[in-house]
Amino acid sequence: MIYRAPFFLPWLYPNLTWHIPTTEKQLYLTFDDGPIPGPTDFVLETLKKHAIKATFFCIGDNVRKHPDVFRKVMDQGHAIGNHTFNHLKGWKTSLEEYLDNTAQCDAVFKSLNVKPESPKLFRPPYGRITRAQINALNDYKIIMWDVLTHDYDRAKSPEACLGNSIRATRPGSIVVFHDSLKAERNMTYALPRYIDHFLNKGYTFNVLS
């Protein structure tokens, strides 16, 4: 199973952000699909314990349903990004519907008096987005990933999730965990151990901007 993004994808889609070029020991933790009571709270407690900031790609409908959890993310100084309102798969969604759904997510942010990052950050659910959608979202910085932890894969053990993610990581990696119920078992095991591993090796963790 591939934990690092295939080398040819950044070449095919050079306008998307896959990795932060650096020789420094810097990593970028990102979290998809929240906010959800429980998993997101665990992530926030873990990050706070280690004095780390991260970037959360939020589903608009989850923000609508759990505004208090979302405010915790903001109050603790983390960055946020748009992950559409309904977690749409771009390859199976018309351009008009995809843009409307993305705008709905931004509208929820605005209703809570949250100003998005500048430039606005966007991550396509499942990493699946068409060239037309990419071109239309030209006022967003589209963030993909260098390391996908597969924490959502219940067939994978927590130990495999951790070990494979560590081996795939390199300086400048954008790393995806999920603050979701589906990923909770693997994420709650792997995340704190992943952070400890790289802090002990002298790495820092930064937000995307």
C-alpha positions in Angstrom: 0.0 0.0 0.0 1.3 3.4 -1.0 1.9 5.8 2.0 3.8 8.4 0.0 2.1 10.1 -3.0 3.3 8.6 -6.3 6.2 10.6 -7.8 4.4 11.3 -11.0 1.4 13.1 -9.5 3.2 16.4 -8.7 4.5 16.3 -12.2 1.0 15.9 -13.7 -0.5 18.5 -11.4 2.2 21.0 -10.7 -0.2 23.7 -9.5 -1.2 21.6 -6.5 0.8 21.6 -3.3 2.1 18.1 -2.5 5.2 18.7 -0.5 7.1 21.8 1.0 10.6 21.9 -0.6 13.1 22.2 2.3 16.2 20.7 3.7 15.2 21.6 7.2 13.6 19.2 9.6 10.1 20.5 9.1 6.8 18.6 8.8 3.2 19.7 8.2 0.5 17.8 10.0 -3.0 18.0 8.5 -6.3 16.6 9.6 -9.3 15.8 7.3 -13.0 15.3 7.7 -13.7 16.9 11.1 -14.7 18.5 13.3 -16.2 15.6 15.2 -16.6 15.4 19.0 -14.2 12.8 20.3 -11.6 12.4 17.6 -11.1 16.2 17.0 -10.9 16.7 20.8 -8.2 14.0 21.1 -6.2 15.6 18.3 -6.4 19.0 19.9 -5.4 17.7 23.3 -2.4 15.9 21.7 -1.3 18.9 19.7 -1.6 21.2 22.8 0.4 18.8 24.9 3.3 19.0 22.4 2.8 22.7 21.7 2.2 22.0 18.0 0.1 23.8 15.4 -1.6 22.0 12.5 -4.0 22.5 9.6 -7.5 21.2 9.7 -9.4 20.6 6.5 -13.0 20.8 7.6 -16.3 19.4 6.1 -18.8 22.3 6.2 -21.7 20.1 7.4 -19.6 18.9 10.3 -18.7 22.5 11.2 -22.4 23.3 11.1 -23.3 20.4 13.4 -20.4 20.9 15.8 -19.6 24.6 15.9 -18.2 24.4 19.5 -15.6 21.8 18.4 -14.7 24.0 15.4 -14.2 27.0 17.7 -11.8 25.0 19.8 -9.7 24.4 16.6 -9.7 28.1 15.9 -9.2 29.2 19.5 -6.0 27.0 19.8 -4.5 28.8 16.8 -4.6 26.1 14.1 -5.1 26.8 10.4 -8.3 25.8 8.7 -9.1 24.7 5.1 -12.1 24.0 3.0 -12.9 20.3 2.4 -16.3 20.9 0.7 -19.6 20.9 2.5 -20.6 17.3 1.9 -17.2 15.6 1.2 -17.8 15.3 -2.5 -15.8 13.2 -4.8 -14.8 15.5 -7.6 -14.5 12.9 -10.3 -18.2 12.1 -9.9 -19.5 15.7 -9.4 -20.3 18.4 -11.9 -18.3 21.5 -11.9 -21.3 23.6 -10.9 -22.2 21.4 -8.0 -18.6 21.1 -6.8 -18.1 24.9 -6.7 -21.5 25.4 -5.0 -20.6 22.8 -2.4 -17.2 24.5 -1.8 -18.9 27.8 -1.4 -21.4 26.4 1.1 -18.4 25.3 3.3 -17.0 28.9 3.1 -20.4 30.3 4.0 -20.4 28.2 7.2 -17.0 29.5 8.2 -18.3 33.0 7.6 -21.4 32.5 9.6 -19.2 31.7 12.6 -17.1 34.9 12.0 -14.1 32.9 10.9 -11.8 34.4 8.4 -10.2 31.7 6.2 -6.4 31.6 5.7 -4.9 33.9 3.1 -4.7 32.4 0.5 -7.7 30.2 1.2 -6.7 26.6 1.6 -8.6 23.7 0.0 -8.2 20.0 -0.1 -10.3 17.8 -2.4 -12.0 14.9 -0.6 -10.4 11.6 -1.6 -7.8 13.6 -3.4 -10.0 13.4 -6.5 -10.5 16.6 -8.5 -10.8 17.4 -12.2 -8.7 19.8 -14.1 -11.8 22.0 -14.7 -12.4 22.1 -10.9 -8.8 23.0 -10.2 -8.9 25.8 -12.7 -12.2 27.2 -11.3 -10.8 27.2 -7.8 -8.1 29.6 -8.7 -8.6 31.7 -5.6 -7.6 28.7 -3.3 -4.3 27.1 -2.6 -5.1 23.4 -3.2 -3.3 21.2 -0.7 -2.7 17.5 -1.5 -0.2 15.4 0.5 3.2 13.7 0.6 2.3 11.1 3.3 -1.1 9.5 3.7 -1.3 7.6 7.0 -4.2 5.3 6.0 -5.5 5.7 9.5 -9.1 5.3 8.1 -8.3 1.7 6.9 -9.7 -0.6 9.5 -7.9 -3.5 7.9 -4.6 -1.9 8.9 -3.3 -2.4 12.4 -2.5 0.8 14.5 1.2 -0.4 14.5 1.3 -0.7 10.7 -0.3 2.7 10.3 2.4 4.2 12.5 5.4 2.3 11.1 4.6 2.8 7.5 3.8 6.5 8.0 7.1 7.1 9.7 9.0 5.3 6.9 7.3 7.4 4.3 8.0 10.8 5.9 10.8 13.1 4.8 11.7 16.8 5.4 8.8 18.9 4.1 6.2 16.2 4.2 2.6 17.2 4.3 1.1 14.4 6.4 -2.6 13.4 6.4 -4.3 12.1 9.5 -8.1 12.0 10.0 -10.1 13.4 12.9 -13.0 11.1 12.1 -14.8 8.2 13.8 -13.7 5.8 11.1 -10.0 6.6 11.7 -10.3 7.0 15.5 -8.7 3.6 16.5 -5.6 4.0 14.3 -5.3 7.7 14.7 -5.4 7.8 18.5 -2.6 5.2 18.6 -0.4 6.5 15.8 -0.6 10.3 16.1 1.0 10.8 19.5 3.7 8.2 18.8 4.3 9.8 15.3 4.8 13.2 16.9 7.1 11.9 19.6 9.2 10.0 17.1 9.9 13.1 15.0 10.3 15.5 17.9 12.9 13.2 19.3 14.7 13.5 15.9 14.7 17.2 16.0 11.8 18.0 13.7 9.4 20.9 14.1 5.7 20.9 13.0 4.3 23.9 11.2 1.0 25.1 9.7 0.4 25.5 6.0 -0.1 29.0 4.6 
